[in-house]
Amino acid sequence: MPERTARIVEIVSIVVIGLAVLFYGWLLIANLARFPIPAVVALVVVLVLQTGAIRRNLAEGGPAARIRSSRDVAFVAAIVLALIDVLWPVRWAVGACVAATEFAIVLELLARFTPDPAAQEAER
């Protein structure tokens, strides 16, 4: 039962983060653009870590490997779009970054709802 409660808390947290990004993501990106050098350094570090996550999720395999890798690619796209807005402010980058982040969050929710065949076999 505690595992189920933890899973519900994770899903609710992801939904809350998605709503925060939807309504206030543009504000976060605007604040990042105010401090370009630290923002670029932080975004590049996160980009490197997220690239490693893509490789790890593909190597891990399993029923949700493709959706998790697609989620990671969407996060990489959001990071690149944030970098574009910080380095070369263009009007379309903020909206595209928020859209890519929202897409990645939806993929994360889909991955969480994907049933695990090993767990289903163990229940039988």
C-alpha positions, 0 to 999 in steps of 0.5 A, spaced: 500 500 500 505 505 501 508 503 494 501 505 491 501 511 495 508 514 493 506 512 486 500 517 486 504 522 490 509 522 484 503 522 479 500 528 482 507 532 483 508 531 476 501 534 474 502 540 478 509 541 475 506 541 468 501 546 470 506 550 473 510 550 467 504 551 463 502 557 466 509 560 469 514 557 464 515 563 460 517 567 467 522 562 468 525 562 462 525 570 462 528 570 469 534 565 466 535 570 460 536 576 465 543 572 467 546 569 461 552 566 463 550 562 469 544 560 465 548 557 459 553 554 464 547 551 468 543 549 461 549 546 458 550 541 465 543 539 465 543 538 457 549 533 458 546 530 464 539 529 460 543 526 454 546 521 459 539 519 461 537 518 453 543 513 453 541 509 460 534 509 458 535 506 451 540 501 454 535 499 460 530 496 455 523 494 457 516 496 455 517 503 457 524 504 454 522 508 448 517 512 451 522 514 456 527 516 451 522 520 447 521 524 453 528 525 454 529 527 447 523 532 448 527 535 455 533 536 450 529 540 445 526 544 451 533 545 454 536 547 447 530 552 446 532 555 452 539 556 450 537 559 444 532 564 448 538 566 453 543 567 447 539 569 442 532 572 444 527 570 439 520 571 440 518 563 438 523 560 443 519 561 449 513 558 447 517 552 443 521 551 450 514 551 454 511 546 449 517 541 449 517 541 456 509 540 456 510 534 451 516 531 455 511 531 462 505 528 458 510 523 456 513 522 463 505 521 465 504 516 459 510 512 462 508 512 469 501 509 466 505 504 462 503 497 465 510 493 467 509 486 464 514 483 470 509 486 475 503 483 472 506 476 471 508 476 479 501 478 481 498 472 477 
